[in-house]
Amino acid sequence: MFRSRTNHTNQKRNSGGAINPLIVVALGAAALTAIGVVPRVENHIELSRLHEELKHTVPIVKAVLVKPATKTETLSLPGDLQPIQNMPIYARANGYLLKRFVDIGDNVKAGQLLALIDTPELDQQVEQAAAGLRQAQRRDHRARAL
């Protein structure tokens, strides 16, 4: 009998002395939650208190009388103007300049005539093409007549 009592008592001590891991996890989670939540709740309470104070105060607005500036006040800034995009203008045809209607730096609009160019080589090519067209039309006319 004596032995059974000691074994029974030792079992109670062993079971009571061991810490359950679930309790440790639960206590850790509770501690982390308290560490994260408590400062947020305190900040929210402080923010609510400040909001209530500001709700009942009258805002202060500073006004200044506006007056026009004198004409002697100027502002000179150094700088130069550059176009967004530079576009070189190349001749589409070789020739001689007969008349120029605008100068460098003038404002121009789309479709505006800038200059007249005499193009003897192109004129000759146009004449040859016209002669070739007339010959083709004559051949076609003869072929239909047959």
C-alpha distance (Angstrom), angle and dihedral (degrees) to the residues before:
residue distance angle dihedral
M1 . . .
F2 3.71 . .
R3 3.76 91.7 .
S4 3.76 95.4 50.9
R5 3.80 90.3 53.3
T6 3.80 92.7 54.6
N7 3.77 92.6 47.2
H8 3.78 90.0 49.7
T9 3.82 91.1 48.7
N10 3.81 92.1 47.2
Q11 3.79 90.4 52.4
K12 3.82 90.8 53.9
R13 3.79 91.2 49.8
N14 3.81 93.4 49.3
S15 3.78 93.6 47.3
G16 3.81 92.4 44.9
G17 3.82 94.7 45.7
A18 3.85 96.7 53.8
I19 3.81 116.3 86.7
N20 3.77 115.9 -134.8
P21 3.89 110.6 -122.2
L22 3.81 91.7 -140.7
I23 3.79 90.2 60.3
V24 3.81 90.5 51.8
V25 3.81 91.5 50.5
A26 3.81 91.9 46.9
L27 3.83 92.1 49.5
G28 3.82 91.0 47.8
A29 3.80 91.9 50.0
A30 3.81 90.7 48.1
A31 3.83 91.0 50.0
L32 3.81 93.0 49.1
T33 3.79 91.3 47.4
A34 3.80 90.8 50.6
I35 3.82 91.1 48.6
G36 3.83 91.6 51.2
V37 3.81 100.6 37.9
V38 3.81 103.7 40.7
P39 3.86 96.2 63.6
R40 3.80 91.1 46.2
V41 3.79 92.0 51.6
E42 3.82 90.6 48.4
N43 3.84 90.7 49.7
H44 3.80 90.8 48.9
I45 3.81 91.8 51.1
E46 3.84 91.2 48.7
L47 3.82 91.1 47.7
S48 3.80 91.5 50.0
R49 3.82 90.7 50.1
L50 3.82 92.2 50.5
H51 3.79 91.0 46.6
E52 3.80 91.1 53.6
E53 3.82 90.4 49.9
L54 3.81 92.8 50.4
K55 3.78 92.7 45.7
H56 3.80 91.8 67.0
T57 3.82 99.1 40.9
V58 3.81 124.4 94.4
P59 3.83 113.0 -122.7
I60 3.80 117.0 -118.9
V61 3.80 114.7 -131.2
K62 3.80 123.3 -171.4
A63 3.79 115.5 -148.2
V64 3.78 129.0 -166.5
L65 3.79 127.4 -161.6
V66 3.80 109.0 -116.2
K67 3.78 118.9 -137.9
P68 3.80 130.2 172.8
A69 3.77 118.3 -101.6
T70 3.76 119.3 -108.9
K71 3.79 117.5 -103.8
T72 3.79 92.6 -120.9
E73 3.80 91.9 69.2
T74 3.79 109.6 96.5
L75 3.74 134.7 166.5
S76 3.79 119.2 -147.1
L77 3.76 117.8 -168.7
P78 3.80 124.8 -177.7
G79 3.77 116.3 -123.7
D80 3.76 147.4 108.7
L81 3.77 135.4 -126.0
Q82 3.77 121.8 -115.1
P83 3.79 126.1 -178.9
I84 3.78 118.7 -114.2
Q85 3.78 89.5 -126.2
N86 3.81 131.7 16.4
M87 3.78 115.3 -147.0
P88 3.78 121.3 -169.9
I89 3.80 114.3 -145.1
Y90 3.78 114.1 -138.7
A91 3.78 124.8 -171.5
R92 3.79 113.7 -106.1
A93 3.76 89.4 -156.2
N94 3.78 136.8 26.7
G95 3.75 114.6 -115.0
Y96 3.78 149.5 106.3
L97 3.78 126.1 -69.3
L98 3.83 109.8 -116.7
K99 3.81 101.0 173.4
R100 3.79 135.5 -0.3
F101 3.85 119.5 -150.7
V102 3.82 100.2 -176.8
D103 3.77 135.5 36.1
I104 3.80 131.7 -140.6
G105 3.80 109.8 -72.9
D106 3.82 96.1 21.5
N107 3.80 118.8 133.7
V108 3.79 111.5 -111.0
K109 3.78 134.0 -174.4
A110 3.78 130.3 -140.0
G111 3.81 110.9 -81.6
Q112 3.81 94.4 15.7
L113 3.80 114.8 143.6
L114 3.79 108.7 -114.6
A115 3.80 103.1 179.3
L116 3.82 146.3 -17.8
I117 3.79 116.3 -116.4
D118 3.80 127.1 -164.6
T119 3.83 107.8 -141.5
P120 3.80 111.2 -176.2
E121 3.82 93.7 170.8
L122 3.79 92.8 52.6
D123 3.81 91.3 44.1
Q124 3.81 88.7 55.0
Q125 3.82 91.2 49.2
V126 3.82 90.5 50.2
E127 3.83 90.4 50.4
Q128 3.83 90.9 50.0
A129 3.82 91.2 48.9
A130 3.82 91.1 48.9
A131 3.81 90.8 49.6
G132 3.81 90.2 49.4
L133 3.81 90.2 50.6
R134 3.82 91.8 50.5
Q135 3.82 91.0 50.4
A136 3.83 91.1 49.0
Q137 3.81 90.8 49.7
R138 3.85 91.4 50.4
R139 3.83 90.9 50.2
D140 3.77 90.6 48.2
H141 3.82 91.1 48.7
R142 3.83 90.8 50.5
A143 3.80 91.9 47.1
R144 3.82 91.3 53.4
A145 3.79 91.9 46.5
L146 3.84 91.1 59.0
